[in-house]
Amino acid sequence: MYPFATPPREVRIGDAAAFAGTTPRAIRHYHQIGLLPEPARGGDGRRRYGYDDMIRLLWIRRMSEVGIGLDDMRAAFDEARDVEDVLGRLEETLAAQEAEIKRRRAAVRRLRAVGSPLGLLSPLVTQRLGHLPAGALRPSDLEALLVTERIFGPPAAAIQAGVFITLATHPDLRAEADHLDAADAALDDTVDPHDPRVEELAARHCAHQTALLQAIEAAGLDADDERLLDIDDAEASGEEEARMSAFEAVTKMPYGFSAARTRCMELTARLLYGDPAGDR
């Protein structure tokens, strides 16, 4: 006689799931996708699982633990695909996941070191702004960097960071920027786009941008900008991220600028960069 109870020839789904370390729901899913053949049913209409079914469930559990997908498991069982092909793609997937984990850990370390939302931006931007004292950057500065990074990528945001470095280190330029921001805010929907004040404000913006660029050049930040233009977005951020054109951004980002403010921005750009077509 056996010193223990005689094992059953077949078991129900609950016992099969418990032994294999899975759940009845998962087993039913395996049946639905053809990964596990549908077993015979007993007189009570319930599924019965035999030895071969349990072996298949154990292999499924082990393959799942190493990250093999259900489709690849099915192909492996059917011998429809070379196991080396399956393992090669699995290794590529795991390598990508490992790189992603490293990127996230680096972002967490950066955030802990910086102690502000700045650490959530790309390393390129964080490093360029890292020498500024705490509080030198305003929330609106970080918001602008966040938007620029989303639309144009980390190198463009790092170049824009040079503007905020200059504003943080030149109180006169920062004061004028604050005055211009207040004047921009006053260009609400009640202001006629062709009000003379719009052109006057555009001229002030142009003068301020010119002074800002001169300060950037004097500090040597423009030399860094030349280097940043050659950096690939994925290299700078550590990840591939879909970009959108400036036109798409305008149609999707709800800035809510008034007609007067929009015209002021257009006039400023024309004053800075020229426009043969002139003002229409």
Secondary structure, DSSP 8 states (H G I E B T S, - for coil): --SS----S-B-HHHHHHHHTS-HHHHHHHHHTTSS----B-TTS-B-B-HHHHHHHHHHHHHHHTT--HHHHHHHHHT-S-HHHHHHHHHHHHHHHHHHHHHHHHHHHHHHHH-SGGGGS-HHHHHHHTTS-TT-S-HHHHHHHHHHHHHH-HHHHHHHHHHHHHHHH-HHHHHHHHHHHHHHHH--TTS-TT-HHHHHHHHHHHHHHHHHHHHHHHTTHHHHHHHHTTS-HHHHHSS------HHHHHHHS-----HHHHHHHHHHHHHHH--TT---
